[in-house]
């Protein structure tokens, strides 16, 4: 019998730590048996900061702690691309930054962080078009700006991952795939997130279709699920602070089983593509939001992250996708035995 295709498991560890303490985060990751995580909100030296705002000494401490806990970095969990495309009051609190300034400051900071913590991947987004407008009207501008970000990442030997998310230009798989097609660079990949689709009141068939629309452009995948609230009046805009129905991947409306069954067939190509770009393989990254989520992050608690991880592992076992958790042999190797 041939071996099953393999994924690498990862998580946003700040979902496990109410204090965002880096020791608490890495302890949770190690206890779950994971070897990878994406840093986002972190308390390294007594103050909660975003990975984008850590100082040089804090970054050095972070790298040392990675070695101490035997943890490696999947991606920089940056908010790049979560700003307005145009300087227009649309009733939101989203900020606008002139793009040339954004590219030289924010994007450069994300690149610096990736190089400091030894990852090839930067997670980002596709920009906010004015609230209530048609995202199709802003595809060209978004693609131009994403192309500039991607090129800057490429020159640094990095890959820019574009996550599908509501309220942005790339709010579904079709639009995200079109952005990737227009940019036309191997250093731009897409990130699927089922919960970010189903939370737009879209059931599993729609989620699967959006996944299929973007799968050939995918570089890694976030694992989040959502149970649609039938009493919520759908307006076409997601109030991210009101999303409370996040669930493990085997209980929601995203249809993870059928998605993962299809992903199984795509994994040989996707793994090869990501390894060619310098990543260790194709990541499935937990971002479950089981105790709540918002525009820039979420929380599951150590118990919730464990529940989400076990649900994902059960589903991977069921559909025939291999993964690896830490074993005693890992511990012995880390101790030099």
N, C-alpha and C positions, 0 to 999 in steps of 0.2 A: 504494500500500500504506500503511495507517495505521501510525503509529509504534508500536513496542513500548512497553508500560508500563515505568516506570523505578523503580529503587530507589536508595537512597544507601548506599554501602558504608562500614562502620566496623569498629573492632576494639577489644578490650581490649589496649592497648599494653603493659601490664605483662607480658603473656604472652611478649613478645619480649626482655625485658631481665632477665638473671639478677640484676643489681645493683639493679634497679628504678629506675635513674637516669632522670630525666625527659628528659635530652638523648638518652640511648640509646633511650628509648621513642619520642620524637618523630622521631628519625632513622629508625627502622624504619618508622614510619607514612608518613613522607614518601617514603622510598625505594620503598615498595610502591605509591605513587601515590594513597594515601588522603588525604582531607581532614578526616576525622572520627575521633574516638576517644572512649572513655569512661574517664576516670581512675578508678583504684581504689587500688592500692598504688604509692606514688611516693617516690622519693628526690630531694627538691628541694635540700636543704641539708646533705647528709652523713648523713642518717638515714632509713631506710625508714619511712614512715608511711602510714596510710590517708588517702584524700582527706577523710574525716570528721574527721581530727585535725590537719590542716595549720593552721599559724598564719597570721595576717594577712599577714605579710611573705612567707611562702612562697606564699600564694595570689597575691600581687601578682607575684612572680617567675614563677609558673606562667602567669599571663595574658600576661605579656610574652613568654615563650617560645612560647606559642601563636601570637602575632603573628609572631615571628621565623621560625617554621617553617611558617607558613601553614596552621595546623591549628585546627579548631573542635571544640567538645565536643558529643557526642551526648547523653549523659546522665551524671548522677552515679552512679557504680557503687557505690551504697550497700548496706549489709547490712540495711537497715531491714526488719523483719519476720522476721529470723532470731533470734528469741528465743522463749521458752516462752509459751504462752497462760496456763498455770496454774502456780502455784508448787508443783510436785510433783516428787519425786525419781523419775526414770524411767530412771536408769542412764546418762544422757547428760551431757555437759559443757555443754549449752546453758544460757545464763543466763536468769533471769527478772528482769524489771524491771516494777514497777507501772506500769500503762498511762498514767496521768495524767502521771507523771514521764517516761515514755518519749516521750510526745507533745510535752511541753514542752521536752525536752532533745535527744534523738537525732533526732527528726523535724525539729525546728526547725533543728538543725545541717545536716541534708541540704538543707533549703530555703535556708539561708544560703549553702551551697556552690554550689547551682545558680545563685543570683543572682550570686555572685561570679565564676563562670567562664562565665556567659552561655549557659545552656541552659534549656530549658523542661521537661526530662524528668528524673525521678528513678526509677532502677531499685530495686525492692524485692521483698519476699516475703510469704508468707501465714501465717506463724507456725507454730511447732512445737506440735502436739498431743502429749500424753504418748506416748512410744514404745510401740508395740504396741497402741494403742487405735484405734478406728474414727474416722477423720477426720470422718465425717458427724455425729458427736455434737458436734463443735466448730465446725460451719459458722456457726452463729448468732453465737457470740462472735467468731470470726475476721472475719465480715462487719461486725459493729459496729465493731471496731477499725480495720479497713481503711477503712470509711466515714469515720471520724474523721480518719484520716491523709489521705485523699483530699480531704476538705473543707478541711483546713488547707493542702494544696497548692493547691487551687482558689483560695482567698482570696489566695494569693501569685502567682497567674497561672501555676501549674505543673501538670504532669500526673504522676500516679503510675502507674508501669508495674509490673504484678504478674507475676513470672516463675514459670513452671511448674517445679517441682523436687521430687524425691523427698523423703519423710519429713516434708514440710510438709502443712498442710491442703489446699492447692492443688497436689497432687502429680500431677494429670493434667488434661487439657483439660476434662473434664466438670465436675470440682470447681472449677476456676478460672473456668469460664464461669458456674457457679452463684453463686460469690462476686461476680462482676461484675454478674450479674443482680440480686442482692440489694442491692448498693451503689447501683446505678442512677444513676451519675454519668458524664457525658462525660469528666471529668477522671481517671477510672480506666480504664486500658487493660491488656490482657494481653500478655505476651511469651511466644511459643512458643520452645522449645528442644528440638530433636529428640533430642539426646544425653541430655538429662535425662529423656526418656521411654524410649528404648531401653536405657539403663543400668538400667532396672527390669525387665530381661529381657523386653521387649516388642518384637516384630518390626515390620516396616514397616507392615503392615496396621493394627496397633493404633496405631502412631504417627500414621498418616494420620487414623484415626478421632478421635484425641485432638486433632489439629490442627483437624479440621473442627468439632469440638464448640466450639472457642473462637475460630474465625477471625473471626467478626463483631465480637468484642470486642478484636481484636488492635490494637496500636499500633506495635509493631516486633517483630523476630524475631532471636534469637541463632542462630548457625550453629555447631553442634557435632555430632559424630557418634560413634557407639560401635559396636564389634563385640562382639556378645554372646558371652560365654564359656560354652560348653555344659557345662563342668565345674564351674561355680560353682553351688552349691546355693542355690536361691532361697528366702528366708525372708519376703519381703514388705517387708524393710527394707534399704536400701542403705547399706553401709559405704563412705562416700565416700572414705576414705583408701585403699581397696583397688582403686579403679577405675583400671585401667591400659590399657584397650583402646580409648582414644579414637583416632579416625582422621579423615582428611579426609572432607568431606561426600559424596564419590563412592565411598566404600569401606565404609561402615558399614551398620547395620541400621535406620536411621531412615527410609529411603525418601525422601531429599530430592528426587529427581527428580519423583516424583508430587506431593509437597507443593508444590514450586515451580511445577509446571504448573498446579495449582489456584490458587496464590497469584497467578499471572499474571492470572487472571480477576478476582481480588478487588482488585488493586492500584489501579485508578482510584478506587474508593470509599475504600480505606484511605489513599491519598495525600491525597485531599480532606479526610478526617476529621482527619488529623494536621496538615495545613496550617491548618485552621480552628482547631486548638488552639495554633497558634504554632510548630510544628515545621516544618522545611524539607521534610519528606516522610516516606516510610516507609523505615526503616533495616533493612538486613540487617547484623548485627554479628557479626564473627568472635570466637569464644571457644573455640578448638579444643582446648586441653588436650593437645596431641599428645605431650608428654613428661611428662604426669601432671596430675592435678587433685585437688582436695579440697573441703572444705566451703565455703571462702571464696575460692577462686581456683584458678588453674592456670598451667601453664608450657608453652610450645611452643618457645621459642628464636626467634631471628630467622629461622633457616632454616625451622623448623616453621610460623611464622606466614606466611611466604612460600609454603610448600607449600599451606597451607590456603586462602590467598587465591587462588592460581592455580586450585585445584580448584573453588572457588566460581565464579570467573569463567568457567571452561570450562562449568560446568553452566548458568549463566545464559545464556551464548551458545547453548547447546543447546536450552533450553526457550523462548528468545525473550523474555528480560527484559533491558532495557537498564540500564546503569550507567555511571559516568564515573570514569576514572582521570586523574591529572594528566598534562598534556601540556606541550609547550614553550610553548604559548600561556599556560598558567597561570603559568609561570615569568616570562615577559615581562610579564604583567599585574602580578605581584607586585613586579617591579622598576620598574614605572612606564613601561614601553615602550609 
